[in-house]
């Protein structure tokens, strides 16, 4: 039986909850609790509005909930300055709707991850924004650090659905021009577009001196192609269908997919972009650990 906090890091558990703010909060709380219980002492796990109590601090600012959990005194800080500007960029094209049996859709996974990251950032007074795209930027919420802004971000995520076509490269190029102030850009996509054009768009962000972290989100079956003895393939964007026997093309498909993933990863590393391959069966603590590590580097 899993420890309580771990179950809220599992995609299938979070998917059963109704309210996106509850989903985000439970993922973050599960993650923070897990870090306190783990040997990963290198991470900064306290929110920026908390710091350890020092003699002379007003006791009314002590956070007793944190004390109950850690047996250590922390006080709440009420800084107005922003530590970081972050834009969360989410692919809502048709291919992101794909899901295999036993998993959640890629887009749903990305929404929960984006919600959790936004929840963490705004709670530590980091200015956070959101961009949603298919062939172009459909929605853009510029970064703000105001506490109430999380509700607008979460509402936007909750009502967004996937569309049809993919235009990752064009959309990212446009966004790179739109974001004027340097900051951290978090991109979540399956990157099902022309690889070289995608990589050129990523380089565009680096040329603008942004720090980048990429979450390459795929379904497990998109990687291993273990679909059984017979399957009908339906393009989620063109709606075209093809009936085939997966094992006939599995070897060639897997090789092509491995080359595609390696190409994206290699060029990201070459351009000093943090690359993370995430499958929708992964617990949320995997991408959140990578995000926190990157966040701490760009303080």
C-alpha positions in Angstrom: 0.0 0.0 0.0 1.4 3.4 -1.0 2.1 6.1 1.5 -0.7 8.7 1.3 1.5 11.5 -0.1 2.7 9.2 -3.0 -0.8 8.5 -4.3 -1.3 12.2 -5.1 1.7 12.0 -7.4 0.2 9.3 -9.6 -1.6 10.6 -12.7 -4.5 8.2 -12.5 -5.3 9.3 -8.9 -5.2 13.0 -9.7 -7.3 12.4 -12.8 -10.2 11.2 -10.6 -10.4 14.5 -8.7 -12.9 17.2 -9.9 -11.3 20.5 -9.1 -8.1 21.6 -10.9 -7.0 23.7 -7.9 -7.3 20.7 -5.6 -5.4 18.6 -8.1 -2.5 21.2 -8.2 -2.4 21.6 -4.5 -2.4 17.9 -3.7 0.3 17.2 -6.3 2.5 20.0 -4.8 1.8 18.9 -1.2 2.6 15.3 -2.1 5.8 16.4 -3.8 7.0 18.6 -0.9 6.2 15.9 1.6 8.1 13.4 -0.4 11.1 15.6 -0.6 11.1 16.0 3.2 11.1 12.2 3.5 13.8 11.6 0.9 17.6 11.9 0.8 17.5 14.7 -1.8 18.9 17.4 0.4 20.2 19.5 -2.4 16.8 20.8 -3.4 15.3 24.0 -2.0 12.0 22.6 -0.8 10.7 25.5 1.2 8.5 28.1 -0.5 10.2 31.5 -0.9 7.8 33.1 1.4 9.1 31.0 4.3 12.4 31.3 6.0 13.8 29.9 9.3 12.9 31.8 12.4 15.5 34.1 13.8 15.6 35.8 17.3 13.7 39.1 17.0 11.2 37.9 14.5 7.6 38.5 15.4 6.0 35.3 16.6 2.7 36.1 14.8 4.5 35.4 11.5 5.4 31.9 12.5 3.8 29.3 10.2 2.4 26.7 12.7 1.4 24.3 10.0 4.9 24.1 8.8 6.1 23.7 12.4 3.6 20.8 12.9 5.0 19.1 9.8 8.7 19.7 10.2 9.1 20.5 14.0 11.1 23.6 12.9 10.1 27.2 13.1 9.5 29.1 9.9 8.2 32.6 9.4 6.2 33.9 6.5 7.8 36.6 4.5 5.8 39.2 2.7 8.3 40.3 0.0 6.8 42.2 -2.9 9.8 41.7 -5.3 9.7 38.9 -7.8 12.4 36.3 -7.7 11.9 34.9 -11.2 9.8 35.4 -14.3 8.5 32.1 -15.7 6.4 31.3 -18.8 4.8 27.9 -19.0 4.2 27.0 -22.6 1.7 24.2 -23.4 1.0 22.4 -26.7 -2.7 21.9 -27.2 -2.6 20.4 -30.7 -4.6 17.3 -31.6 -1.8 14.8 -31.2 -1.6 15.7 -27.5 -5.1 14.1 -27.0 -3.7 10.7 -27.6 -4.0 8.1 -24.8 -3.5 4.4 -24.5 -5.3 2.0 -22.2 -4.5 2.5 -18.6 -3.0 6.0 -19.0 -4.3 9.5 -19.2 -4.1 11.7 -22.3 -0.8 13.6 -22.9 -2.6 16.9 -22.7 -4.3 16.0 -19.4 -0.9 15.1 -18.0 0.6 18.3 -19.2 -2.3 20.4 -17.7 -1.8 18.8 -14.2 2.0 19.3 -14.4 1.5 22.9 -15.6 -1.0 23.6 -12.8 1.3 22.2 -10.1 4.3 24.2 -11.4 2.2 27.4 -11.5 0.9 26.7 -8.0 4.4 26.3 -6.6 5.8 29.3 -8.4 3.1 31.8 -7.4 3.2 30.6 -3.8 6.9 31.5 -3.7 6.3 34.9 -5.3 7.6 34.1 -8.7 5.9 35.8 -11.6 4.3 33.1 -13.6 2.6 33.2 -17.1 0.9 30.7 -19.4 0.9 30.3 -23.1 -1.3 27.8 -25.0 -0.7 27.0 -28.7 -1.5 24.7 -31.7 -0.5 26.3 -35.0 -0.2 29.7 -33.2 -0.4 31.1 -29.7 -4.1 30.9 -28.8 -3.9 32.2 -25.2 -1.2 34.2 -23.5 -1.3 35.2 -19.8 1.8 37.4 -19.1 3.8 36.5 -15.9 2.5 38.0 -12.7 3.3 37.2 -9.1 0.0 38.3 -7.5 -1.3 35.4 -5.4 -4.8 35.6 -6.9 -3.4 35.2 -10.4 -3.1 31.4 -9.9 -6.9 31.3 -10.1 -6.9 32.8 -13.6 -4.1 30.4 -14.7 -6.0 27.4 -13.4 -9.3 28.4 -14.9 -7.6 28.8 -18.2 -6.1 25.4 -18.0 -9.3 23.8 -16.9 -11.4 25.1 -19.8 -8.8 24.4 -22.5 -9.2 21.5 -25.0 -7.0 20.1 -27.7 -7.6 21.4 -31.2 -6.5 19.8 -34.6 -3.3 20.9 -36.3 0.2 21.1 -35.0 2.5 24.1 -35.6 4.9 24.0 -32.7 7.8 25.6 -34.5 5.8 28.6 -35.8 4.0 29.1 -32.4 7.3 29.0 -30.4 9.0 31.4 -32.8 6.1 33.8 -32.3 6.2 33.5 -28.5 10.0 34.0 -28.4 9.4 37.4 -30.1 6.5 38.2 -27.8 8.3 37.6 -24.5 10.4 40.7 -24.0 11.9 40.2 -20.5 14.4 37.4 -19.9 13.2 34.5 -17.7 12.6 30.8 -17.5 10.5 29.2 -20.2 9.0 25.8 -19.6 7.8 24.0 -22.7 5.5 20.9 -22.6 4.9 19.2 -25.9 5.1 15.9 -27.8 7.0 17.8 -30.5 5.3 16.0 -33.3 6.4 18.5 -35.9 9.5 18.9 -38.2 12.4 18.4 -35.7 14.8 20.9 -37.2 12.2 23.7 -37.2 11.3 23.0 -33.6 15.0 23.1 -32.7 15.4 26.4 -34.5 12.5 27.8 -32.4 14.1 26.6 -29.2 17.4 28.3 -30.3 15.4 31.5 -30.8 14.5 31.5 -27.0 18.2 30.9 -26.2 19.2 33.7 -28.5 16.9 35.9 -26.4 18.8 34.8 -23.3 16.0 32.8 -21.8 16.6 29.7 -19.6 14.7 26.7 -21.0 13.4 23.4 -19.6 11.7 21.1 -22.0 9.3 18.3 -21.0 8.9 16.0 -24.0 5.6 14.3 -23.1 4.8 11.0 -24.7 2.4 8.0 -24.1 4.2 4.8 -23.3 2.8 3.1 -26.4 4.2 5.9 -28.6 7.6 4.7 -27.4 7.3 0.9 -27.3 4.5 0.4 -29.9 3.2 -2.6 -28.0 -0.4 -2.4 -29.3 -1.3 -6.1 -29.6 -2.0 -8.2 -32.7 -4.1 -5.7 -34.6 -4.8 -2.0 -34.5 -6.5 0.8 -36.3 -4.4 4.0 -36.4 -6.3 7.3 -36.5 -4.5 10.6 -37.0 -5.9 12.9 -34.3 -5.4 15.9 -36.5 -6.3 14.8 -40.0 -8.8 12.0 -38.9 -7.2 9.6 -41.5 -7.4 5.9 -40.5 -5.1 3.0 -41.3 -5.6 -0.7 -40.3 -2.4 -2.6 -39.8 -0.6 -5.3 -37.8 1.6 -3.5 -35.3 4.3 -6.2 -35.1 5.0 -5.8 -38.8 6.2 -2.3 -38.3 7.2 -2.3 -34.7 11.0 -2.6 -35.2 11.1 0.2 -37.8 8.8 2.4 -35.8 10.8 2.0 -32.6 14.0 2.8 -34.4 12.5 5.9 -36.0 11.0 7.1 -32.6 14.3 6.5 -30.8 16.1 8.6 -33.5 13.5 11.4 -33.2 13.8 11.5 -29.4 17.6 11.4 -29.5 17.7 14.3 -32.1 15.5 16.5 -29.9 17.5 15.6 -26.8 20.9 16.0 -28.4 20.2 19.5 -29.8 18.6 20.6 -26.5 21.8 19.6 -24.6 24.0 21.3 -27.3 22.1 24.5 -26.8 22.2 24.3 -23.0 18.5 23.5 -22.7 17.3 21.1 -20.0 15.6 18.2 -21.8 13.3 15.7 -20.0 11.5 12.8 -21.6 8.3 12.2 -19.6 5.8 9.4 -20.2 2.2 9.7 -19.0 2.6 6.8 -16.7 5.4 8.6 -14.8 4.7 9.9 -11.3 4.6 13.7 -11.1 7.5 13.8 -8.8 9.8 13.0 -11.7 9.2 16.2 -13.7 8.8 18.3 -10.6 12.2 17.2 -9.3 13.7 18.3 -12.6 11.8 21.5 -12.6 12.9 22.4 -9.0 16.6 21.6 -9.9 16.3 24.0 -12.9 14.5 26.6 -10.8 17.3 26.6 -8.3 19.9 27.1 -11.0 18.4 30.3 -12.3 17.7 32.1 -9.1 
